Amino acid sequence: MDKKVSRKDKPLKTRGRIAVFLKLYLTVFIIIAITEKIGIKSFSLGPGKVVLLPMLFAVVIGILITPDLLGKVFAFLKNLIASEEIELAGSMVMLALLPLGVKYGAIVGPNIVQIIKAGPALLLQELGNLGTVIIALPLALLLGMGREAVGATASICREPTLGIIGEKYGISSPEGTGVLGTYLIGTVFGTIFFGLLGTLSANTGLHPYALAMASGMGSGSMMTAASGSLAEIVPGMRDTVLAYAATSNMLTGVTGLYSVVFLGLPLVNFLYDKLSPIIGRGKEVENGELRGNSHES
Amino acid sequence: MNLNLEQSLNQLKVLIVVGIMILVGQRIGYGIPVATAIPGMLMIIAIAMLSLIIKDLFPRVKFPAFAWASLTALILSMPFIPTSEWFLHYTNEVNFLGTTTPILAFAGISVGNKIQKLKELSWKVFIVAIAVFIGTFFGSAIISHIVLKLQGII
C-alpha cells in the first residue's frame, strides 16, 4: 500500500521500473504501428460520411488489451499490461498531449485574426454547455436517478467538475457517484463517441465552424477526436475547424471551472428541485439519508 | 513551487520517446520521412518542456500544461510575429493526426482498470452520460451557429 502511494507521488520514477516503462512503450509502439498502417478509413452512412481515424483504433485496441478484457483470455497480454503499466499509462496521457497542444497552437496562431473576429460566437457558445443540464437532467430523473443526477449532469464532468463536486458533496456522496459515472463513461467511451459524433454531426445542417466550436469542451482528447474527424469530412475548412476547436477548448479550460460553480451547479440544483417532484421516483428521502451519511465521513 | 529537476528530466525522457513514436507513426501513416520532421519535433518537445516548467513554477495558476503549450505555439506562430515563418515551416513537418495516436493509445490502456468500476454503476449512467455529451455538443453548436450567422461569418 505504501509503495502505491509513493508511486503516485512520482509516477514517472524510473528506478527499478525500467521493465514497466519498456513494456508500456513497446505496447504503445505496436499499437501506433498497426493503427497508422490501417490509416484513415471512411465509409458512407445514410446521407453522410463516417471517418475513422487511427486514433480511434488506437483507443479501442488500448482498452481491449487490458487485463479485464482480452487479458482475461490471453495470458501473455496479462504479463504485458498489468496494473502498473495501466497506472503509468495514465500519467503518460498528460505528457503525450503536449505535442498536440503545440500543434493546436500552431494552427490557431496563423488564424488569429479570423478567430478574434469570431470572438463573440466563441464566448457565447460556452453557455451552450448548459444544454447538458437541460437535456440530460430530465432523462436522468426519468430513469429513476436521485441526487446522482445532479452530479452526473452538472457539466460534461471532466477533472474540474470532479474536483468541485468532490469538494462540495464528497466523492462518495450520491452526487459524487453521479459525477464519477459521467467522468468514467467520458474517459472510456468519450473519444470514440465524439469521434463518431464529429463526423455524423456534419449532416445536421449546423455549420462546420459551429460544430468546431462545440468540439472544445474541456477535454483535450475529446476535442481532438471530434474536431479531427470533422476536419476530415470538410477538408476545405480543415485549418479553421481545428483552430476554432482549439480556441474553444482553451476558453473552456479557462472558464469551465467558473461556469460549473456559478452557472451549471445552481441551474442543475434549481431544475432538480422543480422537476424531481414531477418526474422523479420518490428517491429523495433515501438519497437524503445517504447524503447525510457521507457528509459526516 | 520550486522546480523538481529529477521530475523534469523524467518528463523530458518521456517526451523524447513520445516524439520518436510520433515520427515513426507518421512515417508509416503519412509517409513523412523521419529526418525532415526532426527539427520540428525538437521545437515541439522544447515548447512542451517549457510548458511543464511553467506549470511547475506556478502551481497556483490553474492553467494546464496543455494550454501553456498551445499558448506558446500560438504566440510564436502569429502572422505579425517574426518567428512565425520558420516556426511553422519546421513544425508543419509534424503531422497533426500523427500526434494524436500515441495519446489515445496511452489513454485506452489507462482506462483498463476502470471497466470493472463501470460495470458496478448501472447502465443508466451510460445513457445519462451520452445525453450529457449530446447536450453539451449541440448546445454549444446551436449557439455558435446562431451567433456566427448574426455576425455574417457563415
Interface residues (C-beta under 8 A of the other chain):
Chain A: K10 L12 K13 T14 L24 Y25 T27 V28 F29 I31 I32 A33 T35 E36 K37 G39 I40 L53 P54 M55 L56 A58 V59 V60 I61 G62 I63 L64 I65 T66 P67 D68 L69 G71 I81 S83 E85 I86 E87 A89 G90 M92 V93 M94 L95 A96 L97 L98 P99 L100 G101 V102 K103 Y104 G105 A106 I107 V108 G109 P110 I112 V113 K117 A118 P120 A121 L122 L124 Q125 E126 L127 G128 N129 L130 G131 T132 V133 I134 I135 A136 L139 A140 L143 G144 M145 E148 A149 A152 T153 S155 I156 C157 T177 G178 L180 G181 T182 L184 I185 G186 T187 V188 F189 G190 T191 F193 F194 L197 S201 L206 H207 Y209 A210 L211 M213 A214 S215 M217 G220 S221 T224 A225 A226 G228 L242 A246 S248 M250 G253 V254 L257
Chain B: Q7 N10 Q11 K13 V14 L15 V17 V18 G19 M21 I22 V24 G25 Q26 I28 G29 Y30 M41 M43 I44 I45 I47 A48 S51 L52 K62 F63 P64 A65 F66 A67 W68 A69 S70 L71 T72 A73 L74 I75 L76 S77 M78 P79 I81 S84 F87 L88 T91 N92 V94 F96 L97 G98 T99 T100 T101 P102 I103 L104 A105 F106 A107 G108 I109 S110 V111 G112 N113 K114 I115 Q116 K117 L118 L121 K124 V125 F126 I127 V128 A129 I130 A131 V132 F133 I134 G135 T136 F137 F138 G139 S140 A141 I142 I143 S144 H145 V147 L148 K149 Q151 I153 I154
